[in-house]
Amino acid sequence: MAKILEVKYENLANAVVCEVHYETQADLCWYEVAYAQQAEGDAKWFFVQHEAQASFKIFRTKYETQADLKIFKVKYPDKAGWRNTSHKLRGQLEK
């Protein structure tokens, strides 16, 4: 399950992410789910409030060049998934 915690400081994050403007620019397209049980794989995210609940911690940046991962939020769960299938973080978000 990808239970995501958004942190305020870069040094606390597992990865720095940048939300890109177009799906074609993304390494990972993600979909936000309403319940933790619905989060599965790397692409269906459930946001948590506490570090102990998180499987992965992200820090957002405005600049693609500073990001470890370029992400794009999709409107439908079936559109979520990796666009860069050889990315080093593949399979790491749900641990």
Helices and strands as residue ranges (DSSP letters): E 2-6, G 10-12, E 15-19, G 23-25, E 28-32, G 36-38, E 44-47, G 51-53, E 56-60, G 64-66, E 69-73, G 77-79, E 81-82
